[in-house]
Amino acid sequence: MHPGNGPEHPVQNRGTMEERLYDLVFICMPATPEEEIAKLISIVENATAERGGRVEKVDKLGTRKMAYRVAKQREGYYVHMALRSTQGDLIKELERRLKVSDAVIKYMTVRLDEEIKRQQKLVARREHRARKRPRKAAAAPPAAPAAPPAVPPATEPPAAATS
């Protein structure tokens, strides 16, 4: 038996997960009362706080027309929330709570820090390549391309042939 895999050796905690940034958007039925939307927002905020996360921003975008019908509705009340968390199960719990709510007809969670990390990696790679490239001498101006040979202007008209 490999050390650390048996019941006598519990799996060691690998440390805390880095903080992740999420965007959560959910759409409620257009006729949902404002109090019920505020209740949904507080449910999400409380569940986030219970799991050590925090809500950075809440935007009530209001009733908007949707691109296609969802639950036989053409409009929906949009709510956008920006979240930070170090717990991976937070999103599962939030989506579970939104799924069981009758007022919510659609929801989506997007992890933003992966995209930011990917962009930073691309920038670092680009900078690394730029450092590896040989630099041109900045003091010497680049040599001008050689001018084509000048053709002397014709001063005499060509002689007409006499027959």
KELOVO-982347 format. One record per residue: residue in three letters; x, y, z of N, C-alpha, C in turn. Coordinates in nm, 4 decimals. Example, Ala and Ser with C-alpha at 12.3 -4.5 7.8 and 13.67 -1.06 7.14 Angstrom:
{ALA {1.3190 -0.5690 0.7800} {1.2300 -0.4500 0.7800} {1.3200 -0.3300 0.7800}}
{SER {1.2850 -0.2250 0.7080} {1.3670 -0.1060 0.7140} {1.2900 0.0030 0.7870}}
//
This chain:
{MET {0.0845 -0.1179 0.0000} {0.0000 0.0000 0.0000} {0.0885 0.1235 0.0000}}
{HIS {0.0515 0.2196 -0.0801} {0.1297 0.3430 -0.0930} {0.1042 0.4330 0.0268}}
{PRO {0.2099 0.4906 0.0864} {0.1875 0.5758 0.2035} {0.1002 0.6961 0.1688}}
{GLY {0.0097 0.7273 0.2573} {-0.0753 0.8445 0.2390} {-0.2068 0.8129 0.1701}}
{ASN {-0.2285 0.6866 0.1271} {-0.3518 0.6533 0.0574} {-0.4476 0.5688 0.1400}}
{GLY {-0.4042 0.5134 0.2487} {-0.4886 0.4246 0.3281} {-0.5771 0.5015 0.4227}}
{PRO {-0.6676 0.4290 0.4897} {-0.7569 0.4949 0.5842} {-0.6824 0.5483 0.7052}}
{GLU {-0.5659 0.4893 0.7353} {-0.4907 0.5384 0.8493} {-0.4178 0.6694 0.8175}}
{HIS {-0.4052 0.7027 0.6877} {-0.3417 0.8284 0.6453} {-0.4416 0.9103 0.5642}}
{PRO {-0.5137 1.0008 0.6288} {-0.6097 1.0812 0.5516} {-0.5356 1.1703 0.4513}}
{VAL {-0.6054 1.2038 0.3446} {-0.5468 1.2893 0.2416} {-0.5159 1.4246 0.3030}}
{GLN {-0.3944 1.4692 0.2824} {-0.3518 1.5974 0.3383} {-0.4204 1.7122 0.2658}}
{ASN {-0.4545 1.8147 0.3392} {-0.5116 1.9345 0.2788} {-0.4022 2.0021 0.1973}}
{ARG {-0.4312 2.0291 0.0747} {-0.3306 2.0870 -0.0143} {-0.3180 2.2381 0.0016}}
{GLY {-0.3816 2.2934 0.0978} {-0.3762 2.4377 0.1177} {-0.5034 2.5020 0.0647}}
{THR {-0.5131 2.6297 0.0831} {-0.6334 2.6983 0.0390} {-0.6254 2.7262 -0.1101}}
{MET {-0.7405 2.7211 -0.1724} {-0.7504 2.7497 -0.3145} {-0.7371 2.9000 -0.3339}}
{GLU {-0.6807 2.9395 -0.4450} {-0.6691 3.0825 -0.4708} {-0.8073 3.1427 -0.4921}}
{GLU {-0.8176 3.2708 -0.4673} {-0.9462 3.3374 -0.4793} {-0.9864 3.3471 -0.6256}}
{ARG {-1.1093 3.3122 -0.6527} {-1.1605 3.3140 -0.7891} {-1.2682 3.4197 -0.8029}}
{LEU {-1.2798 3.4724 -0.9235} {-1.3755 3.5778 -0.9542} {-1.4819 3.5211 -1.0476}}
{TYR {-1.6088 3.5436 -1.0148} {-1.7195 3.4906 -1.0934} {-1.8185 3.6017 -1.1261}}
{ASP {-1.8850 3.5875 -1.2399} {-2.0005 3.6691 -1.2757} {-2.1209 3.5775 -1.2744}}
{LEU {-2.2244 3.6171 -1.2019} {-2.3479 3.5393 -1.1955} {-2.4598 3.6277 -1.2494}}
{VAL {-2.5298 3.5787 -1.3505} {-2.6443 3.6499 -1.4064} {-2.7631 3.5570 -1.3975}}
{PHE {-2.8734 3.6079 -1.3434} {-2.9958 3.5296 -1.3469} {-3.1105 3.6156 -1.3943}}
{ILE {-3.2070 3.5484 -1.4583} {-3.3223 3.6163 -1.5172} {-3.4464 3.5651 -1.4471}}
{CYS {-3.5267 3.6595 -1.3989} {-3.6526 3.6256 -1.3319} {-3.7690 3.6532 -1.4264}}
{MET {-3.8840 3.5960 -1.3927} {-4.0060 3.6234 -1.4692} {-4.0315 3.7743 -1.4668}}
{PRO {-4.0814 3.8308 -1.5763} {-4.0991 3.9765 -1.5807} {-4.1985 4.0301 -1.4777}}
{ALA {-4.2926 3.9499 -1.4338} {-4.3933 3.9959 -1.3375} {-4.3519 3.9714 -1.1931}}
{THR {-4.2275 3.9335 -1.1693} {-4.1814 3.9053 -1.0334} {-4.1802 4.0347 -0.9513}}
{PRO {-4.2396 4.0331 -0.8321} {-4.2381 4.1545 -0.7495} {-4.0962 4.1891 -0.7029}}
{GLU {-4.0744 4.3157 -0.6805} {-3.9413 4.3655 -0.6399} {-3.8953 4.3014 -0.5089}}
{GLU {-3.9903 4.2747 -0.4165} {-3.9540 4.2140 -0.2879} {-3.8975 4.0731 -0.3079}}
{GLU {-3.9540 3.9986 -0.4020} {-3.9068 3.8623 -0.4255} {-3.7674 3.8640 -0.4900}}
{ILE {-3.7421 3.9611 -0.5765} {-3.6083 3.9737 -0.6371} {-3.5065 4.0106 -0.5299}}
{ALA {-3.5442 4.1031 -0.4394} {-3.4551 4.1399 -0.3287} {-3.4292 4.0184 -0.2390}}
{LYS {-3.5313 3.9332 -0.2201} {-3.5155 3.8128 -0.1387} {-3.4174 3.7155 -0.2052}}
{LEU {-3.4288 3.6994 -0.3368} {-3.3354 3.6126 -0.4106} {-3.1917 3.6627 -0.3983}}
{ILE {-3.1744 3.7933 -0.4109} {-3.0407 3.8525 -0.3995} {-2.9842 3.8281 -0.2597}}
{SER {-3.0683 3.8447 -0.1568} {-3.0190 3.8215 -0.0204} {-2.9869 3.6737 0.0030}}
{ILE {-3.0623 3.5831 -0.0598} {-3.0321 3.4396 -0.0486} {-2.8939 3.4115 -0.1064}}
{VAL {-2.8662 3.4677 -0.2242} {-2.7347 3.4476 -0.2879} {-2.6243 3.5097 -0.2019}}
{GLU {-2.6481 3.6297 -0.1493} {-2.5470 3.6959 -0.0652} {-2.5193 3.6152 0.0614}}
{ASN {-2.6247 3.5637 0.1267} {-2.6073 3.4856 0.2499} {-2.5341 3.3546 0.2230}}
{ALA {-2.5714 3.2867 0.1160} {-2.5049 3.1604 0.0818} {-2.3576 3.1849 0.0495}}
{THR {-2.3282 3.2963 -0.0145} {-2.1893 3.3311 -0.0465} {-2.1113 3.3594 0.0817}}
{ALA {-2.1711 3.4349 0.1722} {-2.1039 3.4679 0.2982} {-2.0820 3.3432 0.3841}}
{GLU {-2.1774 3.2493 0.3830} {-2.1636 3.1258 0.4608} {-2.0417 3.0444 0.4178}}
{ARG {-2.0087 3.0513 0.2899} {-1.8976 2.9725 0.2368} {-1.7703 3.0544 0.2204}}
{GLY {-1.7622 3.1659 0.2884} {-1.6396 3.2451 0.2906} {-1.6168 3.3310 0.1670}}
{GLY {-1.7160 3.3461 0.0834} {-1.7030 3.4317 -0.0345} {-1.7579 3.5696 -0.0060}}
{ARG {-1.7519 3.6544 -0.1043} {-1.8127 3.7865 -0.0875} {-1.8690 3.8356 -0.2199}}
{VAL {-1.9739 3.9141 -0.2099} {-2.0387 3.9723 -0.3270} {-1.9758 4.1088 -0.3495}}
{GLU {-1.9123 4.1247 -0.4656} {-1.8456 4.2509 -0.4978} {-1.9453 4.3566 -0.5454}}
{LYS {-2.0415 4.3128 -0.6278} {-2.1309 4.4101 -0.6904} {-2.2630 4.3430 -0.7232}}
{VAL {-2.3708 4.4178 -0.7101} {-2.5034 4.3710 -0.7496} {-2.5639 4.4769 -0.8404}}
{ASP {-2.6023 4.4350 -0.9610} {-2.6677 4.5255 -1.0562} {-2.8047 4.4699 -1.0910}}
{LYS {-2.9074 4.5469 -1.0611} {-3.0417 4.5106 -1.1058} {-3.0603 4.5799 -1.2401}}
{LEU {-3.0544 4.5029 -1.3457} {-3.0596 4.5598 -1.4800} {-3.2023 4.5864 -1.5271}}
{GLY {-3.2996 4.5313 -1.4570} {-3.4387 4.5591 -1.4907} {-3.4932 4.4659 -1.5975}}
{THR {-3.6139 4.4969 -1.6424} {-3.6812 4.4148 -1.7421} {-3.6257 4.4468 -1.8802}}
{ARG {-3.5860 4.3412 -1.9499} {-3.5306 4.3561 -2.0848} {-3.5877 4.2479 -2.1747}}
{LYS {-3.5863 4.2768 -2.3024} {-3.6318 4.1797 -2.4014} {-3.5219 4.0759 -2.4209}}
{MET {-3.5604 3.9500 -2.4257} {-3.4641 3.8420 -2.4452} {-3.4517 3.8095 -2.5933}}
{ALA {-3.3417 3.7488 -2.6309} {-3.3162 3.7149 -2.7704} {-3.4113 3.6056 -2.8193}}
{TYR {-3.4545 3.5182 -2.7309} {-3.5461 3.4110 -2.7677} {-3.6341 3.3798 -2.6478}}
{ARG {-3.7405 3.3074 -2.6703} {-3.8338 3.2751 -2.5626} {-3.7707 3.1788 -2.4635}}
{VAL {-3.7920 3.2086 -2.3360} {-3.7496 3.1196 -2.2289} {-3.8706 3.1031 -2.1375}}
{ALA {-3.9110 2.9799 -2.1146} {-4.0286 2.9498 -2.0316} {-4.1501 3.0296 -2.0791}}
{LYS {-4.1683 3.0345 -2.2101} {-4.2798 3.1043 -2.2766} {-4.2802 3.2546 -2.2494}}
{GLN {-4.1654 3.3109 -2.2173} {-4.1549 3.4540 -2.1889} {-4.0635 3.5198 -2.2924}}
{ARG {-4.1001 3.6400 -2.3339} {-4.0154 3.7161 -2.4257} {-3.9300 3.8189 -2.3514}}
{GLU {-3.9691 3.8509 -2.2280} {-3.8956 3.9463 -2.1453} {-3.8579 3.8804 -2.0139}}
{GLY {-3.7589 3.9399 -1.9469} {-3.7192 3.8895 -1.8171} {-3.6524 3.9990 -1.7364}}
{TYR {-3.6516 3.9834 -1.6047} {-3.5871 4.0792 -1.5150} {-3.4457 4.0278 -1.4890}}
{TYR {-3.3449 4.1041 -1.5339} {-3.2051 4.0628 -1.5259} {-3.1388 4.1137 -1.3981}}
{VAL {-3.0596 4.0276 -1.3350} {-2.9796 4.0650 -1.2180} {-2.8386 4.0120 -1.2407}}
{HIS {-2.7387 4.1009 -1.2251} {-2.5974 4.0646 -1.2423} {-2.5274 4.0792 -1.1077}}
{MET {-2.4448 3.9783 -1.0731} {-2.3701 3.9839 -0.9481} {-2.2252 3.9443 -0.9748}}
{ALA {-2.1314 4.0170 -0.9147} {-1.9892 3.9823 -0.9216} {-1.9518 3.9219 -0.7869}}
{LEU {-1.8923 3.8012 -0.7893} {-1.8607 3.7268 -0.6672} {-1.7125 3.6931 -0.6618}}
{ARG {-1.6601 3.6807 -0.5394} {-1.5250 3.6295 -0.5161} {-1.5359 3.5183 -0.4140}}
{SER {-1.4609 3.4094 -0.4384} {-1.4675 3.2973 -0.3453} {-1.3426 3.2114 -0.3562}}
{THR {-1.3112 3.1427 -0.2459} {-1.2036 3.0440 -0.2475} {-1.2605 2.9033 -0.2365}}
{GLN {-1.3925 2.8908 -0.2276} {-1.4577 2.7605 -0.2146} {-1.5165 2.7185 -0.3483}}
{GLY {-1.4816 2.6006 -0.3947} {-1.5299 2.5526 -0.5233} {-1.6756 2.5124 -0.5225}}
{ASP {-1.7277 2.4694 -0.4067} {-1.8659 2.4229 -0.4020} {-1.9665 2.5377 -0.3914}}
{LEU {-1.9196 2.6593 -0.3797} {-2.0101 2.7745 -0.3687} {-2.0990 2.7865 -0.4917}}
{ILE {-2.0420 2.7752 -0.6095} {-2.1179 2.7941 -0.7328} {-2.2243 2.6850 -0.7471}}
{LYS {-2.1888 2.5620 -0.7125} {-2.2874 2.4537 -0.7190} {-2.4067 2.4838 -0.6292}}
{GLU {-2.3781 2.5338 -0.5099} {-2.4855 2.5643 -0.4153} {-2.5716 2.6805 -0.4647}}
{LEU {-2.5075 2.7847 -0.5179} {-2.5842 2.8996 -0.5686} {-2.6731 2.8575 -0.6850}}
{GLU {-2.6182 2.7789 -0.7766} {-2.6967 2.7344 -0.8916} {-2.8098 2.6411 -0.8474}}
{ARG {-2.7864 2.5599 -0.7456} {-2.8924 2.4734 -0.6937} {-3.0069 2.5572 -0.6387}}
{ARG {-2.9720 2.6617 -0.5633} {-3.0759 2.7473 -0.5046} {-3.1522 2.8247 -0.6115}}
{LEU {-3.0819 2.8689 -0.7163} {-3.1503 2.9405 -0.8244} {-3.2401 2.8453 -0.9035}}
{LYS {-3.1962 2.7209 -0.9181} {-3.2732 2.6226 -0.9952} {-3.4066 2.5909 -0.9283}}
{VAL {-3.4096 2.5854 -0.7951} {-3.5332 2.5498 -0.7253} {-3.6265 2.6692 -0.7062}}
{SER {-3.5802 2.7883 -0.7382} {-3.6644 2.9069 -0.7255} {-3.7604 2.9140 -0.8444}}
{ASP {-3.8888 2.9363 -0.8146} {-3.9891 2.9436 -0.9211} {-3.9759 3.0709 -1.0041}}
{ALA {-3.9275 3.1773 -0.9449} {-3.9192 3.3049 -1.0154} {-3.8068 3.3061 -1.1194}}
{VAL {-3.6997 3.2294 -1.0972} {-3.5836 3.2304 -1.1865} {-3.6108 3.1392 -1.3063}}
{ILE {-3.5949 3.1963 -1.4279} {-3.6172 3.1157 -1.5478} {-3.4865 3.0794 -1.6182}}
{LYS {-3.3787 3.1503 -1.5877} {-3.2492 3.1223 -1.6505} {-3.1399 3.1783 -1.5611}}
{TYR {-3.0242 3.1111 -1.5581} {-2.9093 3.1623 -1.4827} {-2.7823 3.1152 -1.5502}}
{MET {-2.6751 3.1887 -1.5266} {-2.5457 3.1502 -1.5826} {-2.4351 3.2062 -1.4942}}
{THR {-2.3347 3.1232 -1.4684} {-2.2189 3.1638 -1.3900} {-2.0961 3.1501 -1.4784}}
{VAL {-2.0139 3.2539 -1.4803} {-1.8925 3.2543 -1.5618} {-1.7739 3.2811 -1.4704}}
{ARG {-1.6713 3.1980 -1.4823} {-1.5491 3.2189 -1.4044} {-1.4585 3.3131 -1.4825}}
{LEU {-1.4286 3.4281 -1.4247} {-1.3536 3.5315 -1.4950} {-1.2034 3.5209 -1.4760}}
{ASP {-1.1569 3.4694 -1.3623} {-1.0133 3.4729 -1.3350} {-0.9348 3.3855 -1.4317}}
{GLU {-0.9950 3.2814 -1.4887} {-0.9250 3.1984 -1.5866} {-0.8921 3.2800 -1.7111}}
{GLU {-0.9869 3.3609 -1.7554} {-0.9636 3.4443 -1.8737} {-0.8560 3.5489 -1.8455}}
{ILE {-0.8617 3.6096 -1.7279} {-0.7609 3.7095 -1.6908} {-0.6238 3.6438 -1.6833}}
{LYS {-0.6177 3.5241 -1.6237} {-0.4908 3.4525 -1.6114} {-0.4356 3.4172 -1.7501}}
{ARG {-0.5246 3.3754 -1.8420} {-0.4814 3.3405 -1.9774} {-0.4252 3.4623 -2.0501}}
{GLN {-0.4906 3.5769 -2.0344} {-0.4423 3.6998 -2.0977} {-0.3069 3.7407 -2.0408}}
{GLN {-0.2879 3.7287 -1.9097} {-0.1595 3.7629 -1.8491} {-0.0493 3.6697 -1.8984}}
{LYS {-0.0834 3.5429 -1.9179} {0.0138 3.4463 -1.9680} {0.0557 3.4806 -2.1106}}
{LEU {-0.0404 3.5206 -2.1935} {-0.0080 3.5599 -2.3312} {0.0823 3.6829 -2.3339}}
{VAL {0.0540 3.7805 -2.2480} {0.1361 3.9016 -2.2413} {0.2775 3.8664 -2.1969}}
{ALA {0.2905 3.7800 -2.0972} {0.4231 3.7399 -2.0489} {0.5004 3.6672 -2.1583}}
{ARG {0.4330 3.5800 -2.2325} {0.4997 3.5071 -2.3408} {0.5466 3.6037 -2.4505}}
{ARG {0.4622 3.7012 -2.4820} {0.4976 3.8003 -2.5836} {0.6189 3.8814 -2.5394}}
{GLU {0.6215 3.9218 -2.4118} {0.7353 3.9984 -2.3598} {0.8625 3.9140 -2.3597}}
{HIS {0.8490 3.7851 -2.3285} {0.9647 3.6957 -2.3262} {1.0238 3.6833 -2.4669}}
{ARG {0.9377 3.6684 -2.5670} {0.9863 3.6601 -2.7051} {1.0532 3.7899 -2.7469}}
{ALA {0.9980 3.9023 -2.7047} {1.0558 4.0321 -2.7414} {1.1946 4.0475 -2.6799}}
{ARG {1.2161 3.9952 -2.5591} {1.3479 4.0040 -2.4954} {1.4488 3.9138 -2.5655}}
{LYS {1.4038 3.8000 -2.6170} {1.4945 3.7060 -2.6828} {1.5393 3.7554 -2.8202}}
{ARG {1.4565 3.8372 -2.8857} {1.4907 3.8867 -3.0186} {1.6115 3.9776 -3.0115}}
{PRO {1.7044 3.9676 -3.1100} {1.8181 4.0606 -3.1085} {1.7687 4.2029 -3.1355}}
{ARG {1.8268 4.2933 -3.0612} {1.7849 4.4326 -3.0764} {1.8689 4.5000 -3.1837}}
{LYS {1.8053 4.5870 -3.2574} {1.8768 4.6642 -3.3582} {1.9455 4.7801 -3.2887}}
{ALA {2.0597 4.8213 -3.3434} {2.1331 4.9323 -3.2823} {2.0493 5.0585 -3.2950}}
{ALA {2.0237 5.1213 -3.1829} {1.9384 5.2395 -3.1838} {2.0153 5.3639 -3.2271}}
{ALA {2.1492 5.3656 -3.2065} {2.2280 5.4849 -3.2378} {2.2451 5.5015 -3.3884}}
{ALA {2.2674 5.3934 -3.4603} {2.2892 5.4038 -3.6049} {2.1544 5.4083 -3.6747}}
{PRO {2.1329 5.5147 -3.7550} {2.0064 5.5208 -3.8285} {2.0066 5.4111 -3.9358}}
{PRO {1.8924 5.3600 -3.9664} {1.8884 5.2558 -4.0678} {1.9352 5.3101 -4.2026}}
{ALA {2.0082 5.2279 -4.2749} {2.0613 5.2699 -4.4045} {1.9458 5.2896 -4.5010}}
{ALA {1.9525 5.3996 -4.5770} {1.8492 5.4300 -4.6753} {1.8669 5.3356 -4.7935}}
{PRO {1.7609 5.2896 -4.8515} {1.7756 5.2023 -4.9670} {1.8415 5.2785 -5.0823}}
{ALA {1.9204 5.2061 -5.1575} {1.9921 5.2696 -5.2692} {1.8919 5.3224 -5.3705}}
{ALA {1.9155 5.4455 -5.4161} {1.8265 5.5082 -5.5132} {1.8522 5.4448 -5.6499}}
{PRO {1.7513 5.4284 -5.7306} {1.7742 5.3738 -5.8639} {1.8630 5.4704 -5.9441}}
{PRO {1.9421 5.4172 -6.0358} {2.0298 5.5061 -6.1120} {1.9482 5.6094 -6.1880}}
{ALA {1.9982 5.7317 -6.1833} {1.9279 5.8414 -6.2499} {1.9489 5.8309 -6.4005}}
{VAL {1.8441 5.8511 -6.4741} {1.8518 5.8506 -6.6204} {1.8700 5.9956 -6.6647}}
{PRO {1.9756 6.0226 -6.7418} {1.9943 6.1622 -6.7840} {1.8785 6.2062 -6.8727}}
{PRO {1.8327 6.3262 -6.8517} {1.7194 6.3735 -6.9320} {1.7605 6.3881 -7.0786}}
{ALA {1.6717 6.3547 -7.1638} {1.7002 6.3667 -7.3075} {1.6877 6.5131 -7.3469}}
{THR {1.7988 6.5713 -7.3972} {1.7981 6.7131 -7.4364} {1.7696 6.7305 -7.5836}}
{GLU {1.8069 6.6343 -7.6651} {1.7817 6.6479 -7.8086} {1.6679 6.5557 -7.8474}}
{PRO {1.5818 6.6080 -7.9278} {1.4774 6.5191 -7.9786} {1.5388 6.4185 -8.0749}}
{PRO {1.4852 6.3026 -8.0807} {1.5438 6.2028 -8.1724} {1.5345 6.2534 -8.3178}}
{ALA {1.6377 6.2201 -8.3874} {1.6446 6.2658 -8.5277} {1.5437 6.1888 -8.6099}}
{ALA {1.4755 6.2607 -8.6944} {1.3756 6.1963 -8.7795} {1.4484 6.1324 -8.8972}}
{ALA {1.4130 6.0189 -8.9279} {1.4778 5.9492 -9.0398} {1.4258 6.0058 -9.1706}}
{THR {1.5178 6.0414 -9.2624} {1.4759 6.0946 -9.3931} {1.4824 5.9820 -9.4940}}
{SER {1.3880 5.9787 -9.5803} {1.3938 5.8747 -9.6788} {1.4300 5.9268 -9.8123}}
//
